[in-house]
Amino acid sequence: MYRSHSCGELRAANIHTEVTLAGWVQRIKDLGSLNWVVIRDRYGITQLVFDEERTAKELLENSKKLGREFVIQVKGTVIERESKNPNMPTGDIEVLVSELTILNEAQTPPFTIEDETDGGEDIRMKYRYLDIRRNPVKNNLMFRHKVGMLVRNYLSAKDFVEVETPYLIKSTPEGARDFVVPSRMNEGQFYALPQSPQTFKQLLMVGGMDKYFQIVKCFRDEDLRADRQPEFTQIDCEMAFVEQEDILNVFEGLTRHLLSEIKGIDIANFPRMTYDQAIKTYGNDKPDIRFGMKFGELNEVAQHKDFKVFNDAELVVGIAVPNGGSYTRKEIDSLIDWVKRPQVGALGMVYVKCNEDGTYKSSVDKFYDQEDLAKWAKTTEANPGDLICVLSGSANKVRAQLSALRMELAERLGLRNPEEFAPLWVLDFPLLEWDEDTKRYHAMHHPFTSPKPEDIVLLDTNPGEVRANAYDLVLNGNEIGGGSIRIHDKATQALMFDHLGFTPEEAKAQFGFLMDAFQYGAPPHGGIAFGFDRLVSILGGQETIRDFIAFPKNNSGRDVMIDAPATIDTEQLKELHIKLDV
């Protein structure tokens, strides 16, 4: 055996035990006649001692040849440590080495393999296999495994069956761009990598599987934002013979189970809010409800004076910042500069200080008196000592701007506690959304989402008002899951394709297999997909999903470790009948 024990398990009870350990050299402290070496494996660290009084001279000299990250095997005796380290699980003991074998030498690593490293993100991504040796990354990957096992065990206990679906599928025109894969055996034709297993899980319901799940890789060729990966993982689920309430109950249960098992938190209440309420109250469809600062719409109390900025606006809306009345003019100016950044796009911001004595001081005192400002305070639920921040403009744009400001203020005020968890269901999304570029409606979720039965009549007369039988699960301002009740009959699915601009021939070419399946007795069904990477990072108390992925891509979609994507050999291109024009 290379080892009888791991580097993290020896304790005082093991004193006088003969052991064999193997791992990487973490640190070396050479005092001449005494040499301490700390050895590390996945399980922890153990201190080794080479002592001229108790160690053969040749062995002591060989220990001085070790370098950081050398892979070694040692045999020796567990002894009591004279200077104990209470911060180290193995800090009561050390191993007096009798045999040393260098299994592999190592170059000096480009950064220190320590919890607090001197390596920047770019260099750590290039040498990710070294970064994984560090406790923060190693522990994140082990934490991801734990969450995955809890999910699998919970769903399996609920009679869900894990079924693998194909990675090489057919490209479809909806959603983000597909990654495509040329087929050598079918000249001029391409597979696509799945953005989700959506149609396959519906076909599994037609096949009678009843309850399906899969922790599965998905792929989207999108322009990347700071925390988005071109390949990501979903907890993909589908159930037959269910209504919306059945699905919400099951996956509330899963979320409650994860929070209880991982964080020791019991959450009884999962509040529900419609999409329209979320947009009107928080400016987005994934609100963080751990803190207040709800929107107050001010049109009725702000558009009666000669302030043209407000009078010309479709929406005047504000939030009350708790204890913001003490902000200095410099601090307020920094907020104004923040909302005027191109990423937010506001033209400016009006503010009102709510003084402790019940009076108000605003940046628009020229136009509004104390009575007016008191109405603003009432509408935004501002208290004495608060600051009211007001934006105006077109409704959709100004809500998004104020939502961004709300989140920024919460960050500055320390209101986004990663150890506090506030789940929320957002329901009744629009079925369709208008695209100005194509001048037609697109499915807000996907073309298989069922409309609310009572809204189907509006498809012909007012398609923008049709509500979807869809739902998102939000946790701490992040959408962690989304799904819907699906269309399960051919006639309604054909109607949906028609309103999305598909001709019958196009619908048949793209989704004929699904339409055909519906003719053979498709049950009512629905499901949900959780963003597994995002869920794990939130439960782990961190913001970045890359920290929980073994080999992530950078913001340009590159794997800098293996240097992918890369060009391929000309002969391979010929074999695939591909000609480049770049």
N, C-alpha and C positions, 0 to 999 in steps of 0.2 A: 504494500500500500504506500502511496505517496504521503498519506497523512493518517494519523490515528484520531486526531481531533482537529477542529477548525481553529482559526486564530481568534475566535470570539468567545469560546466556550470554557476555557480553563478558569478555575476559581481556587480559592483557598482549600477547598475540599480535595483538590487534585495534587496538593503538595506531596512530594516524594514519588509521584507517578512518572514512569518513563513514557515519553510521548514522541510522536513524529509530526512535525508541522511542515506545511508547504505554502508558499505565497510570494508576494512581491515585497521588496525592501522599501519601506516607507521613509525611515529616517535612520541616520547613523550618528552616533556620538562617540568619537574616538579620543580616549584620555591616555593613550599610550599603553599602559599596562592593563587597561580596562577598556573594553569596547562594548557599547550597547547598540543593538540593532533592533529596530521595530519592524516586525513583519506583518503584512496585511493580506487578508483575503476578503471575500464577500461578506463574511460573518463578523469581522472585527479585526482588532490588532492585538498583538502580544509582544512584549519586550523580551528580547534574547540577550543573554549576557555571555561575554567571552572574557575570562579573568585569568591573568598569568599564574595566579596561585592555584587555580583549579582546572585550567584549560591547557592542553598540550600546546607547546610553543608554535608548532607548525599550524595548528588550527587557529590560534590567535592571529598569526600573520595572514592566513588566508581570509580571515574575516575582514582584515583591513583592505582587501582588494575589492570588496563589494561596493557597488554603486547604487544610486536610487533606481528603483524599478527592476533591479536584477530579480530573476525568478530563482528562488532557492528552496531547498529542502533541508531541514535540520532534525536531528535526534538529540534528546537530552532529558534532563530531569527537572520537573517543576519544583521551584524553591520559593520560599517566602521573600517578598521584596522588602528591602530595608526601608526605602523611602516610598511609601505607598502613594498611589494616585487615585483619590476618590472620584475623580471625573472620568475615569477609564474603567469599563466593566471588568477588565482583567488586571486592574491596577494593584491588586493585592499580591500578585505573583509575577515571576519571570521564569524563563527557561534557561537553565545552565546547559549550554550546548556541548555535546560530546562528538557530534559528527555534523559536517557541513558539506552539502553538495550544491554546486551552482548548476541549475537546470538550464538557465539561459541568461546570457548577459543582455544588457539593455543600454542603448544610447541615453544620454541625458535628455529627459523629456522637454519639450518646448515650453511647458508651463509646469508649475508645481501641482502635484496630485494631492491637494489639500482641500478641505472644505472651503476655505477662503483662498482662492487661487489668484495668481498674478496674470492669468491668461484672459484676454478679451474674448468676446463671443466668436469672432471670425476665426481665430486660431484654434479655439476649442471645437468649433464645428469641423475644421479641417482634420483635427485629430480626435474625432469623437470617441473612438475606441479607448483613448486615454481618459477622456472626460468622464466616461462611464465608470471608471475606477473611483471617481470622487464620490463621497457619500451623498451629496445633494442629488446628483443624477441617478446614482444607483438606487437610492431610497425612493425616488420618484417612480422609477420603473417597477420596483417592487410594490409600491403603492398602487400603480396602475393594474398590476396583476391581481392585487387583493380586491379592487373594485370590480374587475372583470369576473372573478370567481363569485363574489356576492351576487352579481347580476345573474350569472348562469344558474346558481343554486336557487335563487328566488323564483326565476321564471320556470325552471324545471319543476319546482314544487307546485307551481300553478298549472302544470300539464302542458307547458309550451315545449315544442320540439325544435331543436336547433337543426336547420337544414342549410346546406351550402348551395349557393346559386352561382351561375357562371360569371367569370370575369370577361370573357370574350363574347360580346353581344352585338347588337345592331345599333347604329347611330340613330338618334331621334332629334327632331329640330327644336324641342322645347327645353327651356332652362339654360344652363351655362354651356359653354363649348365642351364638346367631348374630346378626350384623348383618343386618337385613332391608331389602329394597329394594322399594317398591311398583311394580307393573306397570300403567302407564296403559292398555296395550292389552288387558289381561286383568283386567277389573274385579274388585276384591276379592281379588286374588291377589298373592303376593309372591315375589320371589326371595330367596335368602340369599347372602351372601358366604362363600366357602369357608373353613372352619377349617383345611383342608388339602385337597389334590387326591386324597384317599385312594381314593375309588371310581373316579375317572377313571384313575388309574394302574393300578388292577387291570383296568379295562376295556381299557387299552392292552396289557396282557399277554394278555388274551383275544384282542385284535386281532393278536397276533403280533409286536409291536414288540420284544420280547425284552429289551432294555435301554433304560430310559427315565430321563431326569433333567430337572430344571427348577429354576432359581433363581427362586422364585415368592413373591409376596405372599400371606399368609394373614391371617385376621381372626378375632378372638375378642372378644366383648363381655363381658369379665370385669372384676371389681373389680381395680383396678390395684395392684400393689406397687411398690416403689421403682424397680425396673429392668425393668418389663414394659411393652410397648407394645400398644395395641389392634390395630395392624397390624404385622406382622413378616415376616421373610423366611426361607424354608427352602431348603435344598438337598434337593430331593425326588427320591428314586430308587426304582426298582423293577427287578427282574430275574426272568426266567422260567427254569424248569428248574434251580432252585438249591435247595440246602439251607442251613441256618444258617451252616455253615462257609465256604461260598462267599462269602456276604455279608460276614462278618467279615473275611475275607482282603482283599477288594476295598477295604473302607473303612478297614481298618488301613493299607492302601497309600496311600489318599488322605491320611489324617492324617499318615502318615510323610513323604509328599511335601511337604505344606504346611510341616511343621516344618523339614524340610531346606532347602527353597527360601527360606523367610522368615526363619527363625531360625538356620540353619546348624547345626541339631541333628539327629543321627541317633539315633533310638530304635529299638532292635531288639525290645524286649520289651513286649508289651501284655498284662499279667497279666489273668487272668479270675477272677471271683468270683461266686458265686450271690447272688441277692437275699437269701436267708436269712442267708448269711455276712456280707453287707454290713450288714444291720440289726443283727445280733448283735455285730459287731466295731466298727462305727463309728456305729450309731444312725440311719443314713439310707442311701438307695439311690444316692447319688452322692458317695461319700466322697473326700476329698482325701487321697491317699496320699503326698504329698510329705514328710510327717512322721509320727511314730508316735502315741503316746497311744491305743493300742488299748484297747477296753473289756475290763475284767476283771469277770466276774460273780461276786459275793461271797456269794450266798445260803448256800452250804454252809459258809462259814467265818465268817459274820456273824450267822446266825439261831439260834445256840445259847446266847445269853446273854439277860439280862433287859432288853434294849433294845427296847422296844415298837415304836418307829418302824420298825426293821428287821424285826422279827418279823411285823408286820402287812402288810409290803410284798410285792407280787407279785415284784418284782425289786429287788435291791440291786446296784449296779454302780458301778465306779470307773475312773478313769484316773490314770496317773502323769505328773505335769508335770515335765519335765526341769529339774533345778536349782531347782525350786520350793521346796526345803527352806529356802532363804535368805529366803523371803518374810517380811515383817514381819506382825504381827497386823493392821495397817491394810490392808495389801495383800490379806490373806486375807479380811478383812471386806468389802473392795470386791468380791471374787469372790462372796461370799455374797449381797451386795446385788444383784449383777448377775443371779444365777440366780433371785432372788425377784422380778425385774421382771415385770410382767404379760405381756410378750412371751415370756418363758420359762416362768414359772409354777411354779417349784419352791418348796416350802415352806421349804427350808433346805438346808444342805450340811454334811456331816461331812468333816473333813480329818485327814490324818496326815502329820506331818513325819518323813521318813526321815533320821535324823541320820548324819553321816559316820562316827561310831563304831559304827554298826550298831544303835543303839537307836532307839526310836520315841516320838514325842510327839503325841498326838491330842486332838481335842475330845471324845472319848468314853472317856478313860482310866478313868473310873469304872466302865465296863462291860467293857472289853477289856484283857487283859494283853499283855505284849510278845510272847508266843508267838502270840496271836491276830493281832496287827498284822503280825507277820512273814509270816503266811499271806496277809494282804491284799497285802503287798508282792510276794510271789511271784506271786499271781494277776494282779496288774496290771503285773507286770514292772518294778516300781519299783527303782531303784538308790539307794544312799546319796547323800544330797543332793537327792533328789526330793521332791515333794509329791504325796500321793494325795488326790484329790477324789472324794467318794462321794455319790451321790444314790440315792433309793429312792422306790418308789411303784408305780403300775400300769405294766406292762412297756412298752407302746407310748409312753406319755407320758414316762416317765423316760428312755427311750432318746433321744427327741427333745430333751429338756432337756439331757442330757449331751452330745449331739452339738453343740448350740448352744454349750455351754461349751467344748468342745474347739476349735471354730473360733475363738471369742473369745480363748482362750489362745494359739492359734497366731498370731493377729494381734498380740497383745501381745508375743509372744516373737520376732516377725519370722521365722516359719517358712514364710510363704506368699510365697516369692520368685517374682515374676511372670516372671522369666527362667528358671525351672526348670519343666519340663513332665513330668507323670506321668499318662499315659493308663491307662485301666482299662475292661475290659468287665464289665458286670454282667448276668448271665444268669438265666434261669429265674424270671421274675417270676410272681406269682400271676396267673391268668387273670381272676379276678373279685375284687371287693372289696365288702364289705357296707356299705350306706348306712343309718345309723340313722334318718334322716329319712323315707326312703321304705320302709324295712323290706324291702329287696330287694337282690339283687346287681346291681352294675354292672360293665361291662367296665373293667378297670384301664387298658387302652390304648384299644382301640376294638373294636366287635363283629365285626371281620373277622380278628382275631388267632387263629391256630390254637392249640389246646391241644396239649400234648405227647401224642403218640399213646397212650402207655402210661397217661396219666391220664384219658382220655376216660371210662372206666368210672366214675370218681369223680363225674362231673357230677350223677348222680342221687342219690348217697349222701352225698358230702362235697364240695360244689362249692368251698368255700373252700380246699381242698387241691390243686385242679387247677392245674398249672403251665402257663404260656403258653410258646409257642415264640418268646419275645421277648427282646430284648437292648437295652441302652443303652450308649453309649460316653460315658465320663466323662473329663473333663480338668480337673485341678486343682480338684476339688470342684464342677464344673459339668457337668450333662448337656448335651453338645454334639450328641448324636445318639441317636435311638431308633427301633426298628423291630421287625419280626417276620416270621416265615413266615406267610402268609395262608391262610385257609380257601379251598379252590378247588373244592369240590364242594357241590352244592345241599343234600344231606342233612345234612352237618355244619353248614352255615351255618344251616339251619332249626332244628337242635338248639340252636345257640348263641342264636338269637333267642328260642327258647322259654325258655331258662334266664335270659334277660335280661328276661323278662316281656312280650315282644311276643306278641300273638295272631297267628295266621297272616294275618289280614286286615290288621293293623297292619304286619306285616313286609312284606306284599305292597305296601301303599300307600307305605311309606317306601323300600323297597329292592328293589321288584319288578324294576326294570331290571337290577340286578346278579344277582339270582337267575335271571332269564331268560338272562342272558349265560352263566352257569355251565352251562346246558344245552347249550351249543354248543361244548364242548370247551375248558374253561379249563385251562391248564397249571399245574403246581405253580409257585408264585411267592412272592416275598417282597421286602422292601425296607427302606429306612431313610430318615429325614429328619434332616438336620442343622439346628440353629438357626444360621443364617448370621450374624445380628447378634451372638449370643453368641460364636460361633467367632472372628469378626473381632476382637472386643474382647479376648478372651483372648490371641490371637496378637499383638495390639497392645500387650499389657502393661497394659491398663486394665480397670476394673471395670464401667464404665457403658456400656450399649449405645447410649444416646442420643448419646454422643460420636461414634459412627460412622454415624449416620443423618442424612441431609441436613436433613430437616424433621420432627423428632420431635414427639410429643405430650407434654404434661406429665403429672403423676401423676393428674390428673383426666380424662385422655383428651382434653384440649383442645389445639387448635393455636392458641396465643395470637397468632401472627403474622397469620393470616387470620381469626381469631375464629370457629373452627368447633369443635363443631357450632353451628348457628344456626337461628332460626326461618325458615320459608319463607312465601311469599306466600299469602294466603287463596285466591286464584284457583287457584293450583297445587294446594292441598289439595283443592279442589272437583273439579279435573280428575282427581285420583287417587282420589276418593271416600273421602277420609279426614277424619274428624271428631275433633278433639282434645278430650280430657277431662283437663285437668291443672290 
